[in-house]
């Protein structure tokens, strides 16, 4: 029997020995064994539920045996689609989630998911070894791979990103938008202001520093079609820049974050991408297919981070040379910089994010806003504001054409070096950024989520690109600074510093920009290491320090080797190539998300439409005065615990016994004082859960009198609140008679049976 665990944050269920007819029987784990929310600033992840993961074969190859722990053949036979009723049951009767200790024991005493860790490491090491042993051959191979993908697979990237954008917009605008990323009673963990600030922070990085000036100028000087250096080229340059950095990029991040948050926070699955396949393959996500999904995510994340580190080190090297001409621009200098900054990231991983990196990230956010404001005020302020508004309008009016444009009728190499590179880069970064966004978005509705994730960071990015890009283009086009365009054409890593040099107080802001790039470099490597560690550790954050250091150092090593093997081109190729398998996984995961959302929505509709068969009774006598006294009573914890553990437990027990007499397996559990749960086993269909939880609330102000304290210090009272499988229902049954509680259970069970009928 699968029992829902999401409504009780300190309670966990796991599979026990088989019951009658070979069915697994659920057992209750003590609160001390339950998962907990972990936090680290700047990134990422809190809540996780762990599953044992032992598998014998590489998931997709299916022909080559590995050194993974063996299992009986019957346990790993291929299965891509579970029976429909079983899929629906999986969605609303949440899967069992063993404690961390049990997962560690199941994986051979290690907190690491060995198949994922060793397979991902083997793939990465193989590529790096090839690039190290035969750099020239590797360079040629990288170029051939990129050319093949652009020539034969660019349509797939473009179509996939278009589907993702349409799916995200549909989810936000449709009826699914009302579904919450968490139980129905969940509230957002962060205020709107804090949440927007964190999304804003997620949108900032080395990329904006590197391309804020460079990309608009490069499109202005060399557009894909037409003549460069003209007013029309300037307009097209900003349109293309907005296209690459706009809602398409954030839709990719949003869909991954939605998948992770929905299945983790609403259905109590691990905070890893494999969870999205649960509606399709059930518990087999803990086997080879699930491992393959996480392997693709790890490999894509590492090469995505390495690409950003490569861009970052080129810009740091160029900036240092600009400020200190004695420091040469060379591969040797870049390697030294990667080693030094990776060492800083490694120290940060070892000491934790609560200290230095959190402060640095917050400082960098403030500095970015300061730099943006400076560029606005130091340049042609009115022109920049006008350009921003016009750029947004031009982008919006052309978004459909740009989304599907592959230059099929006007052949050009431009798309491979720009659009396909960006889509591959965003896709390879999606597990990384998606995990961060999922972590900070618990408790929000899908509609809130889509509006916030698509609009808040995109809006800041548009301001950044308009103020920096239009200022640089105006200098070249109208202010006689053609040399800025020449510098950008020769070395894009100098674009930002050469641009700032032409503004007042240039020295101060060049130092500021250089510092920001270094900090972005450190935080990217640090956060990327922690994300990859989580993906290799069942979606949790408590793996041993050595593994986190492994990924921090590995990111730097990969960046160095790829720079030596083929420079920026090699980094770009690996970003595009590593995203290719992940794209396919993401499409399947989206399908799983929509299947799960359909069942959740059906559940909500049934709750709204199925009328109860009997009105709840408050007391045996049912006098209206007694009812009014119950309504105006604000009981303490002891009274509510006594009611739940007595009256409610007895009501649930009698219903369970009657269901058993009718041939339905039912079970009563009391995981903690003031908590009672009745669950049924409907076999391959969705199980029923009725849970009552004693919940604390602040007393209303009118009860406290004139000198009412602040909300945080207000006296508390308790309610006996009803929770179903999808979360709290926000009504109180405190003071009801036993028969009244029984009738409420039967009302909810009647609605549940109506749900099963509607899904058959």
Secondary structure, DSSP 8 states (H G I E B T S, - for coil): -----TT-TT-EEEEEEE-GGG-EEEEEE-GGGS------TTS------B-----SB-TTT-SSB-SS----GGGS---S---HHHHHHHHHS----B-HHHHHHHTTS-SS-HHHHHHHHHHHHHHHHHHHH-HHHHHHHHHHHHHHIIIIIHHHHHHHHHHHHHHHHHHHHSGGGG-BSS-TT---SS-HHHHHHHHHHHH-SHHHHHHHHHHHHHHHHS-SSS-SSSHHHHHHHHHHHHHHHSHHHHHHHHHHHHHHHIIIIIT---SSGGGGGHHHHGGGGGSHHHHHHHHHHHHHHHHHHHHHHHHHHHHHHHHHHHH-TTS--SHHHHHHHHHHHHHHHHHHHHH-TTTHHHHHHHHHHHHHHHHHHHHHHHS-HHHHHHHHHHHHHHHHHTHHHHHH---SSS--SHHHHTHHHHHHHHHHHHHHHHHHHHHH-TT-BHHHHHHHHHHHHHHHHHHHHHHHHHHHHHHHHHSS-HHHHHHHHH-GGGHHHHHHTTSTTHHHHHHHHHHHHHHHHHHHHHHHHHHHHHHTTTT-S---HHHHHHHHHHHHHHHHHHHHHHHHHHHHHHHHHHHHHHHHHHHHHHHHHHHHHHHHHHHHHHHHHS--SS---SSSS--HHHHHHHHT----HHHHHHHIIIIIHHHHHHHHHHHHHTT-EEEEE--STTEEEEEEE-TTS---EEEEEEEEEE--HHHH-TT---GGGS-EEEEEEEEETTEEEEEE-TT--HHHHHHHHHHHHHHHHHHHHHH-
